[in-house]
């Protein structure tokens, strides 16, 4: 069983304590949640490869389905808890194209939670292969109905901790 240590650091200018899951002194990467998707004609551009922005749609679906498997409904959080996720930063590294009819998997790992910030790494691979076609690094902020930053709900932080502790998503 892996030992996970939570470090709380109070720094000047930080509004909230830092919470990071660490193992052996480094940020841990949990096992990936896998979401399957098939490339349809509507997903491709004129050259027959997946249009670059389509990968972001696949990634959004994968994050949403991951949360559903954990019993977290975004619609309910928005109505009841006045909390929603907003992408603050998105870096996409396109390494190889996906083609029409490819069976893909989107691997999702929640890697970090602090205050109002959640970090996610997603990889798109062909089913049965391990080499990523696309790698997406996201910084996601928790916001209220006015778009103002709010602290992540405890259940989200707990989810990240459990995922990194048990290595199961």
C-alpha positions as CSV (number, residue, x, y, z in Angstrom):
1,X,0.0,0.0,0.0
2,X,1.4,3.3,-1.0
3,X,2.0,6.0,1.6
4,X,0.6,9.4,0.6
5,X,1.5,12.5,2.5
6,X,-0.5,15.6,2.4
7,X,1.5,18.8,2.7
8,X,-0.1,22.0,3.9
9,X,2.0,25.1,3.2
10,X,0.9,28.6,4.1
11,X,2.7,31.1,2.0
12,X,2.4,34.9,1.9
13,X,0.0,35.9,-0.9
14,X,-1.8,32.4,-0.8
15,X,-5.4,32.7,0.1
16,X,-5.7,29.0,0.9
17,X,-3.3,26.3,2.1
18,X,-1.6,24.3,-0.6
19,X,-2.8,20.7,-0.9
20,X,-0.8,18.4,-3.0
21,X,-0.7,14.6,-3.0
22,X,2.9,13.5,-2.9
23,X,4.6,10.1,-2.9
24,X,8.3,10.0,-2.3
25,X,8.5,13.8,-2.4
26,X,7.0,14.3,-5.8
27,X,3.6,15.0,-7.2
28,X,1.8,11.7,-8.0
29,X,0.0,10.7,-11.1
30,X,-3.1,8.5,-10.4
31,X,-4.0,5.7,-12.7
32,X,-6.0,6.9,-15.7
33,X,-9.8,6.8,-16.1
34,X,-10.4,5.5,-19.6
35,X,-13.2,6.9,-21.9
36,X,-13.7,5.3,-25.3
37,X,-14.7,7.3,-28.4
38,X,-15.0,6.5,-32.1
39,X,-13.9,9.0,-34.8
40,X,-16.9,9.9,-37.0
41,X,-16.9,11.7,-40.3
42,X,-18.2,14.9,-38.5
43,X,-15.0,14.9,-36.3
44,X,-12.6,15.1,-39.3
45,X,-11.4,17.9,-41.5
46,X,-11.1,18.0,-45.3
47,X,-7.9,15.9,-45.2
48,X,-9.6,13.0,-43.2
49,X,-7.9,13.6,-39.9
50,X,-9.5,14.6,-36.6
51,X,-10.0,18.4,-36.6
52,X,-7.7,19.9,-33.9
53,X,-10.5,21.3,-31.7
54,X,-12.4,18.0,-31.7
55,X,-9.9,16.6,-29.2
56,X,-11.1,19.2,-26.7
57,X,-14.6,17.8,-27.1
58,X,-13.4,14.3,-26.4
59,X,-11.5,15.5,-23.3
60,X,-14.5,17.4,-21.9
61,X,-16.7,14.3,-22.3
62,X,-14.0,12.1,-20.6
63,X,-13.8,14.5,-17.6
64,X,-17.6,14.6,-17.3
65,X,-17.9,10.9,-17.4
66,X,-15.2,10.4,-14.8
67,X,-17.0,12.7,-12.4
68,X,-20.2,10.8,-13.1
69,X,-18.5,7.5,-12.1
70,X,-17.6,9.2,-8.8
71,X,-21.2,10.3,-8.2
72,X,-20.5,14.0,-9.0
73,X,-23.1,15.6,-11.2
74,X,-22.0,19.0,-12.5
75,X,-25.5,20.2,-13.1
76,X,-26.4,19.5,-9.5
77,X,-23.2,21.1,-8.1
78,X,-24.1,24.2,-10.1
79,X,-27.6,24.5,-8.8
80,X,-27.2,23.3,-5.2
81,X,-23.7,24.3,-4.4
82,X,-23.3,27.3,-6.7
83,X,-20.1,25.7,-8.0
84,X,-18.9,25.1,-11.6
85,X,-15.7,24.2,-13.4
86,X,-14.1,26.7,-15.8
87,X,-11.0,25.9,-17.9
88,X,-8.4,28.5,-17.0
89,X,-5.5,27.2,-19.0
90,X,-5.3,24.5,-21.7
91,X,-2.1,23.3,-23.4
92,X,-2.5,20.9,-26.2
93,X,0.4,18.9,-27.7
94,X,-0.6,17.3,-31.0
95,X,1.8,14.4,-31.7
96,X,0.1,12.3,-34.4
97,X,-3.2,12.4,-36.2
98,X,-6.3,10.2,-35.5
99,X,-8.2,9.1,-38.6
100,X,-11.8,8.4,-39.5
101,X,-13.2,5.3,-37.8
102,X,-10.3,5.1,-35.3
103,X,-11.2,3.7,-31.9
104,X,-9.7,6.1,-29.4
105,X,-9.4,6.2,-25.6
106,X,-9.1,9.4,-23.6
107,X,-7.0,8.8,-20.4
108,X,-7.8,11.2,-17.7
109,X,-5.7,11.8,-14.5
110,X,-6.5,14.4,-11.8
111,X,-3.1,15.3,-10.4
112,X,-3.4,18.3,-8.1
113,X,-5.9,20.3,-6.1
114,X,-5.3,23.5,-4.2
115,X,-7.8,26.2,-3.2
116,X,-9.9,26.9,-6.4
117,X,-7.5,25.0,-8.7
118,X,-7.6,21.5,-10.1
119,X,-4.9,20.2,-12.5
120,X,-5.8,17.5,-15.1
121,X,-3.7,15.6,-17.6
122,X,-5.4,13.9,-20.5
123,X,-4.0,11.7,-23.3
124,X,-5.7,10.6,-26.4
125,X,-4.5,7.2,-27.7
126,X,-5.6,4.6,-30.2
127,X,-7.3,1.7,-28.5
128,X,-4.7,-1.0,-27.9
129,X,-1.7,1.3,-28.2
130,X,0.2,3.3,-25.6
131,X,1.7,6.1,-27.6
132,X,-0.3,9.3,-27.1
133,X,-1.7,11.1,-30.2
134,X,-2.5,14.2,-28.2
135,X,-1.6,15.3,-24.7
136,X,-3.8,17.9,-23.0
137,X,-2.7,19.7,-19.8
138,X,-5.5,21.6,-18.0
139,X,-5.7,24.0,-15.2
140,X,-9.4,24.1,-14.1
141,X,-10.8,26.7,-11.7
142,X,-13.8,26.4,-9.4
143,X,-16.1,29.4,-9.9
144,X,-19.5,30.6,-8.7
145,X,-22.4,31.8,-10.8
146,X,-20.7,35.2,-11.3
147,X,-17.5,33.5,-12.6
148,X,-15.6,34.4,-9.4
149,X,-13.1,31.9,-8.0
150,X,-14.3,29.7,-5.2
151,X,-12.6,26.9,-3.3
152,X,-13.0,23.4,-4.6
153,X,-15.7,21.4,-2.7
154,X,-14.2,19.0,-0.2
155,X,-15.6,16.0,-2.2
156,X,-13.5,17.0,-5.2
157,X,-10.3,17.3,-3.1
158,X,-11.2,14.0,-1.5
159,X,-11.6,12.4,-4.9
160,X,-8.1,13.6,-6.0
161,X,-6.6,12.3,-2.8
162,X,-8.3,8.9,-3.0
163,X,-7.4,8.5,-6.7
164,X,-3.7,9.2,-5.9
165,X,-3.8,7.0,-2.8
166,X,-5.4,3.9,-4.2
167,X,-4.2,4.3,-7.8
168,X,-7.7,3.4,-8.9
169,X,-9.9,5.6,-11.0
